[in-house]
């Protein structure tokens, strides 16, 4: 009897001394039979604590890697996003048409999607881009080229509002949007693996745009992003396997669109724009990107990537109902752009 009481007191003492974040690690790591996924509410509270610096780095690392091994659920991602959005304190009256995430970087080709975005902005669509850089060696990130082609890089909501009002487009780095999430993404170089933050960042939609565009690299993640957008109540979410993981159509390959629109989830198969694959471009310079925009250089692959990406956005905006009409409209917008 005395031994039993002693064991009970030890157990109670451990519970009293336990760190408040420890239960979330235990839920995920209690063995094959004892562990489970987090509920949406648990995920929201866990991410709230992480963003409020109420969890130790050791706990955050263990938590993220347990999620990575288990693979996150749509309910978990939705809870994480909700906690992040609560922390943003974004202006409720600041509106955009498109939320565009840019977290992967490009490796084999220039970021042609930036020219698609400039074209959309010229056509009157307000676009918020958010992203990060530096977590993967050898990639071209949006932040390195945005300002050179006329896309303002902003550091706060005031600057973001001004850019949107002036040119309909703004890039807000994740480091400005959420320094805590930025720090976690940069942990990739320490942990050696991506974490769920790479997924949730694409779903943040800080200004609650009616269209959320997402590019992923690994196709099995596409339905997860599609379902999470649905759970979060985003009017339209469009997910593709983008070139390098960015939201950019590879014109040499068929493209599957994972759509979530007004509560319904569907897929669409878009055929390749070209019958033969193109060789990797030799010129990955800023000057070549500008030359394509200005019309002083022509590049068949770039034309397909730009207009194909434009077509995806037009489909998401409801301006076109199928691949052919979206592509025709996209080509018209591109040819009618105000270069220079």
C-alpha positions as a Python dict, from the first residue, in 0.01 Angstrom:
ca = {
    (1, 'X'): (0, 0, 0),
    (2, 'X'): (282, 239, 94),
    (3, 'X'): (458, 163, -236),
    (4, 'X'): (138, 240, -427),
    (5, 'X'): (92, 573, -251),
    (6, 'X'): (458, 658, -316),
    (7, 'X'): (418, 582, -688),
    (8, 'X'): (102, 796, -702),
    (9, 'X'): (283, 1087, -539),
    (10, 'X'): (573, 1056, -785),
    (11, 'X'): (331, 1052, -1078),
    (12, 'X'): (149, 1357, -942),
    (13, 'X'): (480, 1535, -888),
    (14, 'X'): (585, 1469, -1248),
    (15, 'X'): (255, 1608, -1375),
    (16, 'X'): (290, 1919, -1158),
    (17, 'X'): (643, 1980, -1286),
    (18, 'X'): (568, 1900, -1650),
    (19, 'X'): (618, 2172, -1908),
    (20, 'X'): (283, 2295, -2050),
    (21, 'X'): (390, 2203, -2405),
    (22, 'X'): (493, 1847, -2316),
    (23, 'X'): (142, 1697, -2366),
    (24, 'X'): (149, 1792, -2735),
    (25, 'X'): (479, 1610, -2787),
    (26, 'X'): (342, 1310, -2596),
    (27, 'X'): (27, 1292, -2812),
    (28, 'X'): (242, 1250, -3122),
    (29, 'X'): (520, 1038, -2977),
    (30, 'X'): (358, 785, -2744),
    (31, 'X'): (443, 483, -2956),
    (32, 'X'): (261, 304, -3236),
    (33, 'X'): (-45, 224, -3027),
    (34, 'X'): (-56, 524, -2796),
    (35, 'X'): (13, 812, -3035),
    (36, 'X'): (-246, 987, -3250),
    (37, 'X'): (-296, 1299, -3459),
    (38, 'X'): (-379, 1630, -3295),
    (39, 'X'): (-731, 1762, -3308),
    (40, 'X'): (-776, 2096, -3481),
    (41, 'X'): (-814, 2266, -3143),
    (42, 'X'): (-500, 2098, -3005),
    (43, 'X'): (-304, 2198, -3314),
    (44, 'X'): (-421, 2558, -3279),
    (45, 'X'): (-311, 2574, -2915),
    (46, 'X'): (22, 2405, -2985),
    (47, 'X'): (104, 2653, -3261),
    (48, 'X'): (-14, 2943, -3047),
    (49, 'X'): (236, 2839, -2779),
    (50, 'X'): (516, 2799, -3033),
    (51, 'X'): (453, 3145, -3183),
    (52, 'X'): (432, 3298, -2835),
    (53, 'X'): (773, 3145, -2745),
    (54, 'X'): (607, 2932, -2476),
    (55, 'X'): (775, 2612, -2601),
    (56, 'X'): (1143, 2523, -2574),
    (57, 'X'): (1345, 2481, -2893),
    (58, 'X'): (1403, 2116, -2798),
    (59, 'X'): (1027, 2063, -2776),
    (60, 'X'): (962, 2245, -3104),
    (61, 'X'): (1218, 2032, -3286),
    (62, 'X'): (1076, 1708, -3145),
    (63, 'X'): (721, 1820, -3220),
    (64, 'X'): (799, 1910, -3582),
    (65, 'X'): (990, 1591, -3655),
    (66, 'X'): (721, 1370, -3499),
    (67, 'X'): (471, 1542, -3726),
    (68, 'X'): (706, 1492, -4021),
    (69, 'X'): (730, 1117, -3959),
    (70, 'X'): (356, 1080, -3897),
    (71, 'X'): (265, 1325, -4177),
    (72, 'X'): (36, 1612, -4088),
    (73, 'X'): (-341, 1596, -4137),
    (74, 'X'): (-567, 1862, -4285),
    (75, 'X'): (-717, 1923, -3940),
    (76, 'X'): (-372, 1981, -3791),
    (77, 'X'): (-271, 2218, -4069),
    (78, 'X'): (-597, 2410, -4035),
    (79, 'X'): (-537, 2454, -3661),
    (80, 'X'): (-178, 2567, -3719),
    (81, 'X'): (-290, 2823, -3980),
    (82, 'X'): (-563, 2959, -3754),
    (83, 'X'): (-311, 3019, -3474),
    (84, 'X'): (-72, 3190, -3714),
    (85, 'X'): (-344, 3415, -3857),
    (86, 'X'): (-447, 3518, -3505),
    (87, 'X'): (-91, 3637, -3444),
    (88, 'X'): (-57, 3839, -3767),
    (89, 'X'): (-283, 4128, -3669),
    (90, 'X'): (-340, 4200, -4037),
    (91, 'X'): (-557, 4505, -4119),
    (92, 'X'): (-915, 4386, -4164),
    (93, 'X'): (-984, 4651, -4430),
    (94, 'X'): (-686, 4562, -4652),
    (95, 'X'): (-818, 4350, -4938),
    (96, 'X'): (-654, 4150, -5216),
    (97, 'X'): (-788, 3924, -5490),
    (98, 'X'): (-510, 3664, -5487),
    (99, 'X'): (-288, 3518, -5216),
    (100, 'X'): (32, 3387, -5376),
    (101, 'X'): (289, 3194, -5173),
    (102, 'X'): (653, 3172, -5282),
    (103, 'X'): (860, 2948, -5055),
    (104, 'X'): (1045, 2702, -5278),
    (105, 'X'): (1272, 2906, -5505),
    (106, 'X'): (1366, 2813, -5862),
    (107, 'X'): (1666, 2609, -5968),
    (108, 'X'): (1645, 2504, -6333),
    (109, 'X'): (1461, 2805, -6473),
    (110, 'X'): (1408, 3171, -6395),
    (111, 'X'): (1098, 3256, -6190),
    (112, 'X'): (873, 3321, -6489),
    (113, 'X'): (571, 3333, -6259),
    (114, 'X'): (681, 3681, -6149),
    (115, 'X'): (608, 3810, -6499),
    (116, 'X'): (268, 3640, -6489),
    (117, 'X'): (202, 3823, -6161),
    (118, 'X'): (304, 4159, -6307),
    (119, 'X'): (63, 4098, -6594),
    (120, 'X'): (-221, 4013, -6356),
    (121, 'X'): (-148, 4324, -6151),
    (122, 'X'): (-156, 4539, -6467),
    (123, 'X'): (-497, 4386, -6544),
    (124, 'X'): (-628, 4521, -6211),
    (125, 'X'): (-597, 4220, -5981),
    (126, 'X'): (-457, 4293, -5634),
    (127, 'X'): (-200, 4033, -5528),
    (128, 'X'): (-17, 3965, -5203),
    (129, 'X'): (294, 3750, -5235),
    (130, 'X'): (451, 3610, -4919),
    (131, 'X'): (753, 3385, -4897),
    (132, 'X'): (1103, 3327, -4771),
    (133, 'X'): (1450, 3246, -4897),
    (134, 'X'): (1780, 3085, -4813),
    (135, 'X'): (1662, 2756, -4665),
    (136, 'X'): (1779, 2551, -4969),
    (137, 'X'): (2115, 2614, -5135),
    (138, 'X'): (2140, 2700, -5504),
    (139, 'X'): (1793, 2843, -5564),
    (140, 'X'): (1669, 3173, -5704),
    (141, 'X'): (1423, 3325, -5459),
    (142, 'X'): (1155, 3583, -5526),
    (143, 'X'): (1317, 3835, -5291),
    (144, 'X'): (1630, 3848, -5508),
    (145, 'X'): (1445, 3965, -5821),
    (146, 'X'): (1114, 4120, -5716),
    (147, 'X'): (1221, 4484, -5683),
    (148, 'X'): (1432, 4472, -5998),
    (149, 'X'): (1119, 4399, -6203),
    (150, 'X'): (893, 4642, -6020),
    (151, 'X'): (738, 4431, -5744),
    (152, 'X'): (780, 4617, -5411),
    (153, 'X'): (927, 4429, -5116),
    (154, 'X'): (751, 4547, -4800),
    (155, 'X'): (843, 4518, -4434),
    (156, 'X'): (510, 4600, -4268),
    (157, 'X'): (139, 4636, -4336),
    (158, 'X'): (165, 5012, -4399),
    (159, 'X'): (413, 4962, -4682),
    (160, 'X'): (211, 4668, -4811),
    (161, 'X'): (-102, 4882, -4832),
    (162, 'X'): (84, 5156, -5017),
    (163, 'X'): (230, 4910, -5271),
    (164, 'X'): (-106, 4748, -5335),
    (165, 'X'): (-270, 5086, -5385),
    (166, 'X'): (4, 5200, -5622),
    (167, 'X'): (80, 4892, -5835),
    (168, 'X'): (-169, 4622, -5721),
    (169, 'X'): (107, 4390, -5600),
    (170, 'X'): (333, 4353, -5296),
    (171, 'X'): (581, 4100, -5162),
    (172, 'X'): (579, 4059, -4783),
    (173, 'X'): (859, 3833, -4654),
    (174, 'X'): (764, 3575, -4395),
    (175, 'X'): (1031, 3730, -4171),
    (176, 'X'): (818, 4046, -4157),
    (177, 'X'): (488, 3862, -4139),
    (178, 'X'): (595, 3618, -3867),
    (179, 'X'): (956, 3612, -3742),
    (180, 'X'): (875, 3297, -3542),
    (181, 'X'): (761, 3100, -3849),
    (182, 'X'): (1062, 3229, -4042),
    (183, 'X'): (1293, 3097, -3770),
    (184, 'X'): (1126, 2755, -3782),
    (185, 'X'): (1154, 2730, -4161),
    (186, 'X'): (1524, 2807, -4135),
    (187, 'X'): (1556, 2510, -3897),
    (188, 'X'): (1559, 2292, -4208),
    (189, 'X'): (1935, 2332, -4224),
    (190, 'X'): (1960, 2212, -3863),
    (191, 'X'): (1705, 1930, -3873),
    (192, 'X'): (1786, 1817, -4226),
    (193, 'X'): (1419, 1785, -4324),
    (194, 'X'): (1128, 2005, -4419),
    (195, 'X'): (867, 2049, -4148),
    (196, 'X'): (490, 2112, -4149),
    (197, 'X'): (569, 2485, -4148),
    (198, 'X'): (664, 2450, -4515),
    (199, 'X'): (307, 2335, -4578),
    (200, 'X'): (121, 2572, -4348),
    (201, 'X'): (310, 2876, -4482),
    (202, 'X'): (154, 2819, -4822),
    (203, 'X'): (-191, 2825, -4663),
    (204, 'X'): (-155, 3138, -4451),
    (205, 'X'): (-361, 3376, -4667),
    (206, 'X'): (-307, 3662, -4419),
    (207, 'X'): (-544, 3904, -4596),
    (208, 'X'): (-817, 3644, -4658),
    (209, 'X'): (-801, 3663, -5035),
    (210, 'X'): (-1087, 3483, -5213),
    (211, 'X'): (-830, 3294, -5426),
    (212, 'X'): (-537, 3110, -5267),
    (213, 'X'): (-278, 2983, -5516),
    (214, 'X'): (-33, 2716, -5401),
    (215, 'X'): (254, 2534, -5563),
    (216, 'X'): (390, 2212, -5415),
    (217, 'X'): (677, 1988, -5522),
    (218, 'X'): (558, 1648, -5400),
    (219, 'X'): (223, 1555, -5565),
    (220, 'X'): (93, 1348, -5267),
    (221, 'X'): (69, 1673, -5068),
    (222, 'X'): (-171, 1836, -5316),
    (223, 'X'): (-495, 1679, -5183),
    (224, 'X'): (-385, 1771, -4828),
    (225, 'X'): (-350, 2137, -4924),
    (226, 'X'): (-677, 2124, -5115),
    (227, 'X'): (-865, 1979, -4816),
    (228, 'X'): (-705, 2222, -4571),
    (229, 'X'): (-814, 2518, -4783),
    (230, 'X'): (-1164, 2374, -4773),
    (231, 'X'): (-1153, 2337, -4392),
    (232, 'X'): (-1033, 2695, -4354),
    (233, 'X'): (-1328, 2820, -4555),
    (234, 'X'): (-1124, 2980, -4833),
    (235, 'X'): (-1364, 3046, -5125),
    (236, 'X'): (-1121, 2907, -5383),
    (237, 'X'): (-795, 2717, -5337),
    (238, 'X'): (-593, 2606, -5641),
    (239, 'X'): (-298, 2369, -5595),
    (240, 'X'): (-56, 2238, -5856),
    (241, 'X'): (275, 2056, -5869),
    (242, 'X'): (465, 2365, -5973),
    (243, 'X'): (806, 2392, -6134),
    (244, 'X'): (1055, 2361, -5850),
    (245, 'X'): (767, 2376, -5604),
    (246, 'X'): (666, 2733, -5696),
    (247, 'X'): (329, 2827, -5847),
    (248, 'X'): (452, 2806, -6203),
    (249, 'X'): (325, 2580, -6474),
    (250, 'X'): (577, 2364, -6657),
    (251, 'X'): (452, 2399, -7016),
    (252, 'X'): (630, 2079, -7121),
    (253, 'X'): (422, 1859, -6889),
    (254, 'X'): (59, 1784, -6820),
    (255, 'X'): (-79, 1964, -6515),
    (256, 'X'): (-331, 1849, -6255),
    (257, 'X'): (-530, 2124, -6087),
    (258, 'X'): (-657, 2048, -5737),
    (259, 'X'): (-944, 2288, -5682),
    (260, 'X'): (-1150, 2365, -5375),
    (261, 'X'): (-1432, 2604, -5467),
    (262, 'X'): (-1726, 2701, -5250),
    (263, 'X'): (-1719, 2377, -5054),
    (264, 'X'): (-1659, 2138, -5345),
    (265, 'X'): (-1324, 1973, -5419),
    (266, 'X'): (-1244, 1867, -5774),
    (267, 'X'): (-947, 1798, -6003),
    (268, 'X'): (-884, 1903, -6362),
    (269, 'X'): (-631, 1759, -6605),
    (270, 'X'): (-464, 2015, -6832),
    (271, 'X'): (-252, 1881, -7120),
    (272, 'X'): (104, 1992, -7189),
    (273, 'X'): (135, 2307, -7399),
    (274, 'X'): (422, 2165, -7604),
    (275, 'X'): (474, 1822, -7756),
    (276, 'X'): (851, 1824, -7709),
    (277, 'X'): (1047, 1912, -7397),
    (278, 'X'): (1278, 2211, -7394),
    (279, 'X'): (1638, 2211, -7280),
    (280, 'X'): (1720, 2393, -6957),
    (281, 'X'): (1788, 2760, -7026),
    (282, 'X'): (2147, 2879, -7013),
    (283, 'X'): (2069, 3236, -6904),
    (284, 'X'): (1932, 3265, -6550),
    (285, 'X'): (2016, 3633, -6515),
    (286, 'X'): (1800, 3922, -6403),
    (287, 'X'): (1869, 4094, -6735),
    (288, 'X'): (1720, 3804, -6930),
    (289, 'X'): (1405, 3809, -6717),
    (290, 'X'): (1372, 4182, -6787),
    (291, 'X'): (1437, 4131, -7157),
    (292, 'X'): (1149, 3882, -7182),
    (293, 'X'): (920, 4130, -7008),
    (294, 'X'): (1034, 4417, -7231),
    (295, 'X'): (994, 4206, -7545),
    (296, 'X'): (1355, 4249, -7656),
    (297, 'X'): (1406, 3871, -7626),
    (298, 'X'): (1174, 3582, -7710),
    (299, 'X'): (1178, 3241, -7546),
    (300, 'X'): (928, 2968, -7625),
    (301, 'X'): (959, 2796, -7289),
    (302, 'X'): (923, 3128, -7103),
    (303, 'X'): (615, 3216, -7307),
    (304, 'X'): (453, 2884, -7215),
    (305, 'X'): (547, 2909, -6847),
    (306, 'X'): (422, 3267, -6816),
    (307, 'X'): (97, 3226, -7007),
    (308, 'X'): (34, 2881, -6859),
    (309, 'X'): (69, 3026, -6509),
    (310, 'X'): (-153, 3318, -6603),
    (311, 'X'): (-413, 3071, -6726),
    (312, 'X'): (-414, 2892, -6391),
    (313, 'X'): (-479, 3218, -6207),
    (314, 'X'): (-756, 3314, -6449),
    (315, 'X'): (-917, 2976, -6393),
    (316, 'X'): (-896, 3025, -6018),
    (317, 'X'): (-1047, 3373, -6046),
    (318, 'X'): (-1339, 3231, -6242),
    (319, 'X'): (-1252, 3431, -6553),
    (320, 'X'): (-1231, 3110, -6758),
    (321, 'X'): (-1401, 2774, -6713),
    (322, 'X'): (-1158, 2542, -6892),
    (323, 'X'): (-796, 2508, -6997),
    (324, 'X'): (-840, 2623, -7357),
    (325, 'X'): (-1031, 2942, -7280),
    (326, 'X'): (-797, 3022, -6991),
    (327, 'X'): (-492, 2982, -7214),
    (328, 'X'): (-637, 3200, -7489),
    (329, 'X'): (-721, 3473, -7239),
    (330, 'X'): (-376, 3444, -7080),
    (331, 'X'): (-197, 3484, -7412),
    (332, 'X'): (-405, 3791, -7488),
    (333, 'X'): (-317, 3948, -7153),
    (334, 'X'): (52, 3876, -7199),
    (335, 'X'): (66, 4022, -7550),
    (336, 'X'): (-125, 4328, -7434),
    (337, 'X'): (95, 4401, -7131),
    (338, 'X'): (260, 4740, -7084),
    (339, 'X'): (624, 4641, -7120),
    (340, 'X'): (910, 4856, -7002),
}
